Amino acid sequence: MVKPVDVKALDGYRIWIKFEDGVEGELDLSRHAGRGVFKAWEDREFFEADIVPDYDAIAWPGDLSMCGDALYMELTGKNLDELIEYADTVQVNI
């Protein structure tokens, strides 16, 4: 709903992310590292590789991505209903 527009890898499986509405901040993704599809992050160079905003997600090389909405809700503390209401009021892409 609110698209990520910039993202950077930080130390310790953290990222800095910025969304189209100007909201930005750091998120700790370490709880995912080494689990399921995120096993690829065990190679630290892979985690730090070119993470890019990809429409409504962030993506690493290959098919590994994370949902932008989930990251936005984690960063802001909004729940899904609040996110939908917010997206409607600020005219961001849904």
Secondary structure as the mmCIF struct_conf table of DSSP 4:
data_model
#
loop_
_struct_conf.conf_type_id
_struct_conf.id
_struct_conf.beg_label_comp_id
_struct_conf.beg_label_asym_id
_struct_conf.beg_label_seq_id
_struct_conf.end_label_comp_id
_struct_conf.end_label_asym_id
_struct_conf.end_label_seq_id
STRN STRN1 PRO A 4 LEU A 10
HELX_RH_3T_P HELX_RH_3T_P1 ASP A 11 TYR A 13
STRN STRN2 ARG A 14 PHE A 19
TURN_TY1_P TURN_TY1_P1 GLU A 20 ASP A 21
BEND BEND1 GLY A 22 GLY A 22
STRN STRN3 GLU A 24 ASP A 28
TURN_TY1_P TURN_TY1_P2 SER A 30 GLY A 34
BEND BEND2 ARG A 35 ARG A 35
HELX_RH_3T_P HELX_RH_3T_P2 GLY A 36 GLU A 42
BEND BEND3 ASP A 43 ASP A 43
HELX_RH_AL_P HELX_RH_AL_P1 ARG A 44 GLU A 48
BEND BEND4 ALA A 49 ALA A 49
STRN STRN4 VAL A 52 ASP A 54
TURN_TY1_P TURN_TY1_P3 TYR A 55 ASP A 56
STRN STRN5 ALA A 57 ALA A 59
BEND BEND5 PRO A 61 PRO A 61
TURN_TY1_P TURN_TY1_P4 GLY A 62 ASP A 63
STRN STRN6 SER A 65 CYS A 67
HELX_RH_AL_P HELX_RH_AL_P2 GLY A 68 THR A 76
HELX_RH_AL_P HELX_RH_AL_P3 LEU A 80 VAL A 90
TURN_TY1_P TURN_TY1_P5 GLN A 91 GLN A 91
#
